[in-house]
Amino acid sequence: MPNRAHMPRLYHRIHDHVKRKGVSDSVAWAIAVKAVAKGCLEGEADFPGRNQFGAVARARYCAAYTQWKKSHSGSGYGKVKEGRG
């Protein structure tokens, strides 16, 4: 399991929710990363149903995304700089 210190809390909330649905750990992390990125950039989540965010929720997603990007670099969604997570 990744070190929780390297990931913002929003990622863990989404990961834990998806994990309870029965998907593998790595898939749950991938879904969390994609959902937060899309939530920040487009203002909606990548889940079934209506997922439009208000300004406050979108700001939270963008804050988590920005915090995550500081610890990751590289192409795509990024590579971990230190440790795993």
N, C-alpha and C positions, 0 to 999 in steps of 0.2 A: 504494500500500500504506500502511496506517495506520502512524503512528509507534509503534513497539513500546514506547516509554517510557510510553505512555498506557494500555496494557492489561496486566493481570496475565498472568504466564507461562502459567497454565492455559488462558486463552482462546487463546493462540497455539498451544498443543499441540493443542487440539481443532480449531482452524481449519486447521492444517497437515495433520492427519489427514483431515479432511473434504475439503480441497482436493485431496489425492492421489486421492480417489475420483472426481475429474473435475467437481466442481461449480464454479460461478463464485465469484470472490473475495467478492462481496457476500453471496451465499447462505451461504458458509462462515462469514463473520462472524456472520450472523444465527443460524445453527445453534449456533455457539459461545456466543453471548450467551444464547440460550434454554436450552441444555443446562446452563450453569453456574447460571443462575437456578433452574431446576427441580431441579438437584442439591442446591442449598442449601435451597430451600424444601420439597421433598418427599422428599429423600434418595434420588433415583433419576435416572438420565440419560434423555434423550429419544432413545435409540438403540434399534434392534431388539435383541431378546433380553432376557435378565435383566440388570438394571442396578441392583440394590439396593446401596447404599453402607453401609459400616461407619461408626462414629462419627468415626474419624480422617479418612477420605476426605470425609465430609460437612463436617467442620470446614474442610478445605482449600478445598472449593467455596465455603463461606460466607465465608471470608477473602478469596478472589478476588472474590466477588460484592460484598462490602463495599468493597473497594479500588476496584472498578470504579464503584460507585455514587457514591463520593466525587468522581470526575471527571466524572460525568454527572448531569444533572437533567432534569426535565420529566416528561411523561406517558409511559406505557408503560414501556419499558426505559430511557428517558432520552435526553437530547441531549448532545452533546459540548460541554463548556465552553470548551476551548481546543484548537486543532489538530483533527486528525481521528483517530479511533481509539477 
